[in-house]
Amino acid sequence: MESCTARPIAPAVLTELRATDDAGRVPVPVTDDEGGAPLRCCLRRSRPGELIALVSYAPLRRWAAGTGVDPGAYDEQGPVFVHAEECAGPDGDGLAFTGAHRTLRRYSAEGRILGGRLVEAAEGPDGFGPALREAFDDPAVAFVHVRAVEYGCFLYEVRRG
């Protein structure tokens, strides 16, 4: 299998979301006293004391706008945590948040869902690689969205290369 790259929310998009999110709301920064929020800007969990914001994000809509594709009914938006201010971005391989139940939702180049796969927490981080390999073994799969099972939240996108 070719390599895959986990993609955080792009810096330019983060700048927009920190001003007005994809639901048209102005985010309210809060100090995360406990830590542990899955940050989509740097693909790690927040640390106690960090300033974060919960914003509405439409990943497929933004991808589609950049490619000229109409996602149709697959367009959706949901809550994601980001640092309230610019951060350094990911550190490491970027395949974060893999030690829990996750859904890998596959998409075509036309923005249509091609299926998905549940990765059980018991499979651990080592179960994630085979699930991605399985997804990208299908040449029709252009990218994969990794989502939390318990809330359905978008965590990050994985693309070929």
Contacts in CASP RR format, 6 or more apart in sequence:
PFRMAT RR
TARGET T0000
AUTHOR 0000-0000-0000
METHOD contacts of the structure
MODEL  1
MESCTARPIAPAVLTELRATDDAGRVPVPVTDDEGGAPLRCCLRRSRPGE
LIALVSYAPLRRWAAGTGVDPGAYDEQGPVFVHAEECAGPDGDGLAFTGA
HRTLRRYSAEGRILGGRLVEAAEGPDGFGPALREAFDDPAVAFVHVRAVE
YGCFLYEVRRG
1 132 0 8 1.000
1 133 0 8 1.000
1 136 0 8 1.000
1 137 0 8 1.000
2 136 0 8 1.000
2 160 0 8 1.000
2 161 0 8 1.000
3 160 0 8 1.000
3 161 0 8 1.000
4 132 0 8 1.000
4 136 0 8 1.000
4 144 0 8 1.000
4 158 0 8 1.000
4 159 0 8 1.000
4 160 0 8 1.000
4 161 0 8 1.000
5 158 0 8 1.000
5 159 0 8 1.000
5 160 0 8 1.000
5 161 0 8 1.000
6 43 0 8 1.000
6 90 0 8 1.000
6 93 0 8 1.000
6 94 0 8 1.000
6 95 0 8 1.000
6 96 0 8 1.000
6 146 0 8 1.000
6 156 0 8 1.000
6 157 0 8 1.000
6 158 0 8 1.000
7 156 0 8 1.000
7 157 0 8 1.000
7 158 0 8 1.000
7 159 0 8 1.000
8 40 0 8 1.000
8 41 0 8 1.000
8 42 0 8 1.000
8 43 0 8 1.000
8 89 0 8 1.000
8 90 0 8 1.000
8 94 0 8 1.000
8 156 0 8 1.000
9 17 0 8 1.000
9 40 0 8 1.000
9 41 0 8 1.000
9 57 0 8 1.000
9 59 0 8 1.000
9 80 0 8 1.000
9 82 0 8 1.000
9 156 0 8 1.000
11 86 0 8 1.000
13 62 0 8 1.000
14 41 0 8 1.000
14 82 0 8 1.000
14 86 0 8 1.000
15 86 0 8 1.000
17 27 0 8 1.000
17 55 0 8 1.000
17 57 0 8 1.000
17 82 0 8 1.000
18 27 0 8 1.000
18 53 0 8 1.000
18 55 0 8 1.000
18 82 0 8 1.000
18 84 0 8 1.000
18 85 0 8 1.000
19 26 0 8 1.000
20 26 0 8 1.000
21 27 0 8 1.000
21 55 0 8 1.000
21 56 0 8 1.000
21 57 0 8 1.000
22 55 0 8 1.000
22 56 0 8 1.000
22 57 0 8 1.000
22 58 0 8 1.000
22 61 0 8 1.000
22 62 0 8 1.000
22 77 0 8 1.000
22 78 0 8 1.000
23 56 0 8 1.000
23 77 0 8 1.000
23 78 0 8 1.000
24 56 0 8 1.000
25 55 0 8 1.000
25 56 0 8 1.000
27 53 0 8 1.000
27 54 0 8 1.000
27 55 0 8 1.000
27 84 0 8 1.000
28 53 0 8 1.000
29 51 0 8 1.000
29 52 0 8 1.000
29 53 0 8 1.000
29 84 0 8 1.000
29 85 0 8 1.000
30 51 0 8 1.000
30 52 0 8 1.000
30 53 0 8 1.000
30 54 0 8 1.000
30 84 0 8 1.000
31 49 0 8 1.000
31 50 0 8 1.000
31 51 0 8 1.000
31 52 0 8 1.000
32 46 0 8 1.000
32 47 0 8 1.000
32 48 0 8 1.000
32 49 0 8 1.000
32 50 0 8 1.000
32 51 0 8 1.000
32 52 0 8 1.000
33 48 0 8 1.000
33 49 0 8 1.000
34 48 0 8 1.000
35 45 0 8 1.000
35 46 0 8 1.000
35 47 0 8 1.000
35 48 0 8 1.000
35 49 0 8 1.000
35 50 0 8 1.000
36 45 0 8 1.000
36 46 0 8 1.000
36 47 0 8 1.000
37 45 0 8 1.000
37 46 0 8 1.000
37 52 0 8 1.000
37 81 0 8 1.000
38 45 0 8 1.000
38 46 0 8 1.000
38 81 0 8 1.000
38 96 0 8 1.000
38 97 0 8 1.000
38 148 0 8 1.000
38 153 0 8 1.000
38 155 0 8 1.000
39 45 0 8 1.000
39 46 0 8 1.000
39 52 0 8 1.000
39 81 0 8 1.000
39 82 0 8 1.000
39 83 0 8 1.000
39 87 0 8 1.000
40 57 0 8 1.000
40 80 0 8 1.000
40 81 0 8 1.000
40 82 0 8 1.000
40 154 0 8 1.000
40 155 0 8 1.000
40 156 0 8 1.000
41 82 0 8 1.000
41 83 0 8 1.000
41 87 0 8 1.000
41 89 0 8 1.000
42 83 0 8 1.000
42 87 0 8 1.000
42 88 0 8 1.000
42 89 0 8 1.000
42 90 0 8 1.000
42 91 0 8 1.000
43 89 0 8 1.000
43 90 0 8 1.000
43 94 0 8 1.000
43 96 0 8 1.000
43 97 0 8 1.000
43 156 0 8 1.000
44 90 0 8 1.000
44 91 0 8 1.000
44 96 0 8 1.000
45 96 0 8 1.000
45 97 0 8 1.000
46 52 0 8 1.000
46 81 0 8 1.000
46 83 0 8 1.000
50 83 0 8 1.000
51 83 0 8 1.000
51 84 0 8 1.000
51 85 0 8 1.000
52 81 0 8 1.000
52 82 0 8 1.000
52 83 0 8 1.000
52 84 0 8 1.000
53 81 0 8 1.000
53 82 0 8 1.000
53 83 0 8 1.000
53 84 0 8 1.000
54 79 0 8 1.000
54 80 0 8 1.000
54 81 0 8 1.000
55 79 0 8 1.000
55 80 0 8 1.000
55 81 0 8 1.000
55 82 0 8 1.000
56 77 0 8 1.000
56 78 0 8 1.000
56 79 0 8 1.000
56 80 0 8 1.000
57 77 0 8 1.000
57 78 0 8 1.000
57 79 0 8 1.000
57 80 0 8 1.000
57 154 0 8 1.000
58 75 0 8 1.000
58 76 0 8 1.000
58 77 0 8 1.000
58 78 0 8 1.000
59 145 0 8 1.000
59 154 0 8 1.000
59 157 0 8 1.000
60 71 0 8 1.000
60 74 0 8 1.000
60 75 0 8 1.000
60 76 0 8 1.000
60 107 0 8 1.000
60 111 0 8 1.000
60 145 0 8 1.000
61 71 0 8 1.000
61 75 0 8 1.000
61 76 0 8 1.000
61 77 0 8 1.000
63 69 0 8 1.000
63 71 0 8 1.000
63 111 0 8 1.000
63 143 0 8 1.000
63 157 0 8 1.000
64 70 0 8 1.000
64 71 0 8 1.000
64 75 0 8 1.000
64 111 0 8 1.000
67 109 0 8 1.000
69 109 0 8 1.000
69 110 0 8 1.000
69 111 0 8 1.000
71 111 0 8 1.000
74 107 0 8 1.000
74 111 0 8 1.000
74 112 0 8 1.000
74 113 0 8 1.000
78 153 0 8 1.000
78 154 0 8 1.000
79 153 0 8 1.000
80 153 0 8 1.000
80 154 0 8 1.000
90 96 0 8 1.000
94 156 0 8 1.000
95 125 0 8 1.000
95 128 0 8 1.000
95 129 0 8 1.000
95 158 0 8 1.000
96 155 0 8 1.000
96 156 0 8 1.000
97 146 0 8 1.000
97 148 0 8 1.000
97 155 0 8 1.000
97 156 0 8 1.000
98 119 0 8 1.000
98 124 0 8 1.000
98 125 0 8 1.000
98 127 0 8 1.000
98 128 0 8 1.000
99 121 0 8 1.000
99 124 0 8 1.000
99 125 0 8 1.000
99 128 0 8 1.000
100 121 0 8 1.000
100 148 0 8 1.000
100 149 0 8 1.000
101 118 0 8 1.000
101 119 0 8 1.000
101 120 0 8 1.000
101 121 0 8 1.000
101 148 0 8 1.000
101 149 0 8 1.000
101 150 0 8 1.000
102 118 0 8 1.000
102 119 0 8 1.000
102 128 0 8 1.000
102 146 0 8 1.000
102 147 0 8 1.000
102 148 0 8 1.000
102 149 0 8 1.000
102 155 0 8 1.000
103 116 0 8 1.000
103 117 0 8 1.000
103 118 0 8 1.000
103 119 0 8 1.000
103 146 0 8 1.000
103 147 0 8 1.000
103 148 0 8 1.000
103 149 0 8 1.000
103 152 0 8 1.000
104 116 0 8 1.000
104 117 0 8 1.000
104 119 0 8 1.000
104 131 0 8 1.000
104 132 0 8 1.000
104 135 0 8 1.000
104 144 0 8 1.000
104 145 0 8 1.000
104 146 0 8 1.000
104 147 0 8 1.000
104 158 0 8 1.000
105 113 0 8 1.000
105 115 0 8 1.000
105 116 0 8 1.000
105 144 0 8 1.000
105 145 0 8 1.000
105 146 0 8 1.000
105 147 0 8 1.000
106 113 0 8 1.000
106 114 0 8 1.000
106 115 0 8 1.000
106 116 0 8 1.000
106 117 0 8 1.000
106 135 0 8 1.000
106 138 0 8 1.000
106 141 0 8 1.000
106 144 0 8 1.000
107 113 0 8 1.000
107 114 0 8 1.000
107 141 0 8 1.000
107 142 0 8 1.000
107 143 0 8 1.000
107 144 0 8 1.000
107 145 0 8 1.000
108 114 0 8 1.000
108 140 0 8 1.000
108 141 0 8 1.000
108 142 0 8 1.000
109 140 0 8 1.000
109 142 0 8 1.000
111 142 0 8 1.000
114 138 0 8 1.000
114 140 0 8 1.000
114 141 0 8 1.000
116 135 0 8 1.000
117 131 0 8 1.000
117 134 0 8 1.000
117 135 0 8 1.000
118 149 0 8 1.000
119 127 0 8 1.000
119 128 0 8 1.000
119 131 0 8 1.000
123 131 0 8 1.000
132 144 0 8 1.000
132 158 0 8 1.000
135 141 0 8 1.000
135 144 0 8 1.000
136 144 0 8 1.000
136 160 0 8 1.000
142 159 0 8 1.000
142 160 0 8 1.000
143 157 0 8 1.000
143 158 0 8 1.000
143 159 0 8 1.000
143 160 0 8 1.000
144 157 0 8 1.000
144 158 0 8 1.000
144 159 0 8 1.000
145 154 0 8 1.000
145 155 0 8 1.000
145 156 0 8 1.000
145 157 0 8 1.000
145 158 0 8 1.000
146 154 0 8 1.000
146 155 0 8 1.000
146 156 0 8 1.000
146 157 0 8 1.000
146 158 0 8 1.000
147 153 0 8 1.000
147 154 0 8 1.000
147 155 0 8 1.000
148 155 0 8 1.000
END
